[in-house]
Amino acid sequence: MKMDDRGASFVAVRRTNPHGETCNSNSGSAAWLGRGLSCVCAQRRDSDASSFFDLTLAQEECLQRLQRRIDVPYDSSVIEHQEALRALWNVAFPEEELRGLISEQWKEMGWQGKDPSTDFRGGGFISLENFLFFARNFPKSFQDLLWKREGDRSVWEYPFAVAGVNITFMLVQMLDIEAVKPRTLVGATFLKFLEENESAFDLLYCIAFKLMDHQWLSMRASYMDFNTVMKSTRRELEKELLQEEVLRLEDLPSYKLLSR
């Protein structure tokens, strides 16, 4: 177990070998989740969009539906949630049978312990939905990230699953989803995309995950640099969302990083 400069412990995952086998892993507390990344997700408001941006009825309805999704916690007693977790295992490891929803096997995916439900506290059920959307719509990129197949990797890598929950949390904060209406230009811009595509949040999650890994490799980062990489990812994503030529999420430069 490693410690950060605040004395909080977090996961370190040893780089996988070319055959996709994890060499070693260490599990710590949930410091990488939710509140542990508050420094990454502090909203910067250079422009206050709430003073001039009014929602259309369609945008308001789309936002409220997304807010309802965000408000749903992961509940291991709910059959739908159990089935979604099993589905995630099956798309991640189609050739390996899952022995149980609580199993040491989950560590292979980068969860902190044998019960993923404890890690979902930072992102809720929507973070599991984000994972499933990613795996089903961009299976190649999903598997490449899961197994760390691309680039010259660090000896100590970020844990795939925990990083994914953090990305959900980061996007909720960056887009100011929990507000009644957008308070930033980034949030206002995203609602236009959401009105056109109800899966916009899930799609932006896929883009953000791939962009984060791209930033990770570009910065030659190791697990101690995770917060720095997340901050860099957020800045780049905000910049791309505000480009005039971006009329839909597929126009984002980082969308080109994804592979099906």
C-alpha positions in Angstrom: 0.0 0.0 0.0 1.3 3.4 -1.0 0.6 6.8 0.7 0.0 10.1 -0.8 1.2 13.4 0.6 -1.9 13.7 2.8 -1.3 10.3 4.3 -4.2 8.7 2.5 -3.8 5.2 1.0 -4.8 4.3 -2.5 -4.5 1.5 -5.1 -1.4 0.9 -7.0 -1.5 -1.6 -9.9 1.6 -3.2 -11.4 2.0 -2.9 -15.1 0.6 -5.9 -17.0 2.9 -8.0 -19.1 2.4 -8.5 -22.9 0.3 -11.6 -22.3 -2.3 -9.5 -20.3 -1.5 -11.0 -16.9 -1.2 -8.7 -14.0 2.2 -9.0 -12.4 1.2 -7.6 -9.0 -1.3 -5.4 -7.3 -1.9 -3.6 -4.0 -5.2 -2.5 -2.5 -5.8 0.4 -0.3 -8.7 2.5 0.9 -11.1 4.4 -1.4 -9.0 7.6 -1.4 -9.0 7.6 -5.2 -12.8 7.7 -5.2 -15.2 10.6 -5.0 -14.1 12.9 -2.2 -10.5 11.9 -2.6 -10.4 13.7 -6.0 -12.1 16.9 -4.8 -9.0 18.8 -5.8 -9.4 17.6 -9.4 -13.1 18.4 -9.6 -13.2 21.9 -8.1 -15.3 23.8 -10.6 -13.6 26.8 -12.2 -16.1 29.5 -13.3 -14.4 32.0 -15.6 -17.8 32.7 -17.1 -21.1 32.4 -15.2 -23.5 30.9 -17.8 -26.4 30.8 -15.4 -27.0 34.5 -15.7 -27.8 34.3 -19.4 -28.4 30.7 -20.3 -32.0 29.5 -20.2 -33.0 25.9 -20.8 -35.4 24.9 -23.4 -38.1 22.5 -22.2 -36.4 19.6 -24.0 -33.1 20.5 -22.4 -34.7 20.7 -19.0 -36.3 17.3 -19.4 -33.0 15.8 -20.6 -31.1 17.3 -17.7 -33.6 16.0 -15.2 -33.5 12.5 -16.6 -29.7 12.6 -16.3 -29.9 14.0 -12.8 -32.2 11.1 -11.8 -29.6 8.6 -13.1 -26.9 10.3 -11.1 -29.0 10.2 -7.9 -29.2 6.4 -8.0 -26.7 4.8 -5.7 -25.3 1.3 -6.5 -27.4 -1.1 -4.4 -26.1 -4.7 -4.2 -29.6 -5.9 -3.1 -31.2 -4.7 -6.3 -31.5 -7.4 -9.0 -31.0 -5.0 -11.9 -27.8 -3.8 -10.3 -26.6 -7.4 -9.7 -27.3 -8.2 -13.4 -25.5 -5.1 -14.6 -22.5 -6.1 -12.6 -22.5 -9.6 -14.0 -22.9 -8.1 -17.5 -19.8 -6.0 -16.9 -17.8 -9.0 -16.0 -19.0 -10.9 -19.0 -18.0 -8.1 -21.5 -14.7 -7.6 -19.7 -13.7 -11.3 -19.4 -16.0 -13.3 -21.8 -13.9 -16.4 -21.5 -13.7 -16.5 -17.7 -16.6 -17.5 -15.5 -17.4 -15.2 -12.6 -17.6 -17.2 -9.3 -19.6 -14.6 -7.5 -20.5 -10.9 -7.1 -18.1 -10.9 -4.2 -14.9 -12.5 -5.4 -11.2 -12.0 -5.5 -11.6 -12.1 -9.3 -12.8 -8.5 -9.4 -9.3 -7.3 -8.5 -8.3 -8.5 -12.0 -10.3 -5.6 -13.3 -8.8 -3.0 -11.0 -11.3 -2.9 -8.2 -9.8 -2.2 -4.7 -11.2 -5.4 -3.2 -13.3 -8.4 -3.8 -16.6 -6.4 -3.6 -16.9 -3.7 -6.3 -20.0 -2.3 -4.6 -17.8 -0.5 -2.1 -16.0 1.3 -4.9 -19.2 2.5 -6.6 -19.9 4.9 -3.8 -17.9 7.5 -5.6 -19.9 7.3 -8.8 -23.2 5.5 -8.1 -25.0 3.2 -10.5 -24.4 5.5 -13.4 -20.7 4.7 -13.3 -21.6 1.0 -13.9 -23.8 2.1 -16.7 -20.9 4.1 -18.1 -18.7 1.1 -18.1 -21.3 -1.1 -19.9 -21.9 1.6 -22.5 -18.1 1.8 -23.1 -17.6 -1.9 -23.3 -20.5 -2.5 -25.7 -20.0 0.5 -28.0 -16.2 0.7 -28.1 -15.1 -2.9 -27.2 -11.6 -2.5 -28.7 -10.8 0.7 -26.7 -12.4 -0.8 -23.6 -10.2 -3.9 -23.8 -7.1 -1.9 -24.7 -7.5 0.2 -21.6 -8.4 -2.8 -19.4 -5.3 -4.7 -20.4 -3.1 -1.5 -20.9 -2.2 -2.7 -24.4 -1.1 0.6 -25.9 2.0 2.7 -25.4 5.1 2.6 -23.2 3.4 1.9 -19.8 4.6 2.9 -16.4 5.8 0.1 -14.0 3.0 1.1 -11.7 -0.3 1.7 -13.5 -3.6 3.2 -12.5 -6.3 0.7 -11.7 -8.7 0.5 -14.6 -12.0 0.1 -12.7 -11.3 2.7 -10.0 -10.2 5.1 -12.6 -13.4 4.6 -14.5 -15.5 5.5 -11.4 -13.4 8.6 -10.9 -14.0 9.7 -14.5 -17.8 9.5 -13.9 -17.4 11.6 -10.8 -15.2 14.1 -12.6 -17.7 14.6 -15.5 -20.5 15.2 -13.1 -18.5 18.0 -11.4 -17.1 19.4 -14.6 -20.5 19.6 -16.3 -22.2 20.9 -13.2 -24.9 18.3 -13.7 -26.4 18.6 -10.3 -27.3 22.3 -10.7 -30.8 23.4 -11.6 -29.3 24.9 -14.7 -25.8 25.3 -16.1 -23.5 27.7 -14.3 -20.6 27.4 -16.8 -20.3 27.6 -20.6 -19.0 24.0 -20.6 -22.2 22.8 -18.8 -24.4 24.9 -21.1 -22.7 23.5 -24.2 -23.0 20.0 -23.0 -26.8 20.3 -22.6 -27.1 21.1 -26.3 -25.4 17.8 -27.0 -27.6 16.0 -24.5 -30.7 17.4 -26.2 -29.6 15.8 -29.5 -28.3 12.6 -28.0 -29.6 11.2 -24.7 -26.5 9.0 -24.5 -24.2 12.1 -24.6 -23.0 11.6 -21.0 -22.1 8.0 -21.6 -20.4 8.9 -24.9 -18.4 11.7 -23.2 -17.4 9.2 -20.6 -15.8 7.0 -23.2 -14.0 10.0 -24.8 -12.8 11.2 -21.4 -11.5 7.7 -20.4 -9.6 7.3 -23.6 -8.3 10.9 -23.4 -7.2 10.3 -19.8 -5.1 7.3 -20.9 -3.7 9.3 -23.8 -2.7 12.1 -21.4 -1.2 9.4 -19.0 1.0 8.1 -21.8 2.0 11.5 -23.1 3.0 12.6 -19.6 4.8 9.3 -18.9 2.8 9.2 -15.7 2.9 6.7 -12.9 0.2 6.1 -10.2 1.4 9.0 -8.0 0.6 11.3 -10.9 -3.1 10.3 -11.3 -4.6 13.5 -9.9 -2.3 15.6 -12.2 -3.4 13.5 -15.2 -7.0 13.9 -14.3 -6.7 17.7 -14.0 -5.0 17.8 -17.4 -7.7 15.6 -18.9 -10.4 17.9 -17.6 -8.7 21.0 -19.0 -8.3 19.5 -22.4 -11.9 18.2 -22.4 -13.3 21.6 -21.4 -11.2 23.3 -24.2 -12.4 20.9 -26.8 -16.1 21.2 -25.8 -15.9 25.0 -26.3 -14.4 24.9 -29.8 -16.8 26.6 -32.3 -16.4 23.8 -34.9 -17.6 21.1 -32.4 -21.3 20.7 -33.2 -21.7 17.2 -31.7 -19.5 15.1 -29.4 -18.3 13.1 -32.4 -16.6 16.3 -33.6 -14.3 16.4 -30.5 -10.7 15.9 -31.5 -10.4 13.3 -28.7 -13.3 11.3 -30.2 -10.8 10.1 -32.8 -8.9 8.2 -30.1 -11.7 5.7 -29.7 -11.8 2.4 -31.6 -14.7 0.0 -32.0 
